[in-house]
Amino acid sequence: MKNIPFPSALFQQNRERLTKKLPPRSISILNSNDIMPTNADGSMGHIQNADLFYLSGIHQEESILVLAPDAVDPTQREILFLREPNELLTIWEGYKLTKEQATDASGIKNVKWLHEFPAIFRMLMCEMDHVFLNTNEHQRSSSPVQTRDARFIQECQREYPLHHYSRLSKLLYPLRAVKSSFEVDAIRAACDLTRKGVERVCRFVQPGVNEAEVEAEFAHEFIRHKGQFAYSPIIASGINNCILHYNSNDLNCKDGDLLLLDVGAGLGNYASDLTRTIPVNGRYSQRQRQVYDAVLRIFRAQVAALVPGKTTKDLRSECEQITAKECVDLGLLTMDQVKQSTPDNLAVKKYFMHGVSHPIGLDVHDATYNHLKIEPGWVLTVEPGIYIQEEGFGVRLENTVLVTENGQLDLMADIPIEAEEIESLMNS
């Protein structure tokens, strides 16, 4: 992750929004993510805990943020703990933040070294009644490896068993869902970088190129602008269109096939998410165009359906109804099959089997709960699809969209999506 600087006002604003929701005499603690090992003496790159970054703007490993709005000593109401720089660390790992640099990035004036944490933390815990601890509560997350957060929770509850413990995520996730103007600008920048990648790839693709070469074209465009893939890219040609999370990306693209591109750029910790389905030879066949136009109509309807008060579950149900009608018109389903469907056995699921929308921000599948209702300031994807295994292809379209008080703002509206636009770009 290449650091793209943000104004410290963003993180100060985020902390203020959170501390207003804490009950009196509360303390909250957030830890950086671990650096995970690979094999031998290798390790994965550091990916910062999104909640800690949201509140501090700090990328560095082994960092700890403590918020105690009612601390007796006003200087201890916000404290950032960091690894202390030394000559050996500088030689082997590069520079670590100085206290002054950390203050500039975060707006936190009280920055301490990690060895000072135990004594200061104990003093604050003796003042506080409520402890808010952080965990990953994404409803589809799985963590078979114990995280730094999980270890800290065990240590804290063992050392201070009589405090009242609460989940920080329950307060933080609704806040993270509503994006500030700073965050919208960051996501917009990631979307713009995605546009550059799409334009480059559309001019590159032709029969005979390998999916890996297409992935490399995206990587070239993203990395040269200090970005990266926001998630593992899906470059799926032919029947691979129908594999939702295909990531082998190693087959040759054949004349007459479609190439599904589910690729988004990440820039400065913020993500974008896009899908296009393009013809390898630059022209859609008649049948491909029928299905493509059907998915595009669903896409347009679902963008319009992004309004405050709905949940992502509501959006999925609406999309399933629209898609079922399009599948009837395409000859894939009959009206009898649609009418005989039950909520647990929808006929349309043969051709459309996933959700149509998820929040996006610091994470591609951003922090939320399924029961939360959309508000102005949410940024979500819209990603309908129709996958026809028996015909050997599928079509999915996806953009990243901001919900406002006055309607929807498609942050990828300048990326070609109409079939004629894509054909024109590929043949330019």
C-alpha positions, 0 to 999 in steps of 0.5 A: 500500500503506497501512502497517499496523504490525507488531511488530518482533519479527516481523522479528527472529524472521524474521532469526534463522531465516534467519541460523541457516541461513547457513554461517560467514562469510556475508553476505546482501544484499536490495534494495527493488524499483524504482519502475517508470515508466509514460508521460510523467513518470508512475510506478507506486506502490512495491511493496516486495520481499516478501523485504526486507519479511519480514526488515525490515518496511520499506516504503520504496524504495531500501532495502538490508538487509545481514546478516552474522552473523559480522562482526568488529564486532558492530554490523555484523551487521545493517545497514539502509541508507535514503534520507536525508531532506531538505527537498526529498524531504519537499516532493515525496514526503512524509516518509522514515523517520528512523533511529529510526523504522526501528529501531522498525519493524525492530528493527535498531539500526544504520541508515545512509544510502545514501551510506555503503553502498559503504565499509561493504559493501566492508569486510564483503565482505573479511571474508566468504567466502559471499555470498547474493544475492536473486532472484525464483525463483517458478517461474512468474515472468517478468521481461523488465525488469532488476530492482534485484536483477539489477543488484546481482548483476552489480555484485557479481560483477564487483567481487568475482569470487572469493567463493562466491555462493549463492541466498538464495531457496533458504534463504528460501522454506521459511522464508516458507512456514511462517507465524508467529502474527503472520503468521497474524493478518495473513492472518486480518485480510485474510480478514475484510476480504474477508468484509466485501466479499463481504457488501456485494456479495451485497446489491448484485448484481441483474440489470442491474448492471455488473461494474465496479460490483461491482468498485467495491463491493469497492474501497469496502469495502477502501479504507475499511478501509485495505486494497486488492485483493490482486490484480487482481479477477475479476468475471466474469458469464455465459460469462465464468465460464469465463475463468480470468483474466478481468479486463475487468470491464465487462459487464452482469450478466444475469438467470439468469446466474452471477457469479464473484467471484475477489477477495481483500483485501490488508491491511498487505502480507499477502494473502487469496484467495477465490472465490464464484460467485453467482446474479445474480438471487439464486436458482440454477437447478436445473442451476446448483445441481447443478454448484455442489453438486458443486464444493462437495463437491470443495472440502470434500474438498480442504480435508480433504486439506490435510495435512503431507507432501503437495505442491501437485502431489499435491493437484492429482492428487487433485482431478482424480480427485474432479472426474472422478467429479463430472463423470461424475455431472453427465453431462459425462463418461463412465466410459469417457472417464475410464478411457481418460485418460492422465496427459498427456491427462486427460478431466477437463481439459476441465472443470477445467484449473488447480491447486487450491492455492497458498501465500499470504502476502506474495504471493498466489502466495507464495514456494515451490517445487513440490517442497516438502512442506506443513508445519504453519504453511503457509497455502494456498488451496483452489480447485476449479472446473468450467467448462462452456463448452457450457452457458455457465457455470462455478463456482469456490469458493475459501477461504484455509486454515491447516494446523495440527498438528491439522488444517485451519483455514479462515480464511474459514469465516465467509464464506457458501459453502453455496448456501442461505447465499448465496441468503439473504444476497442476498435479505436 
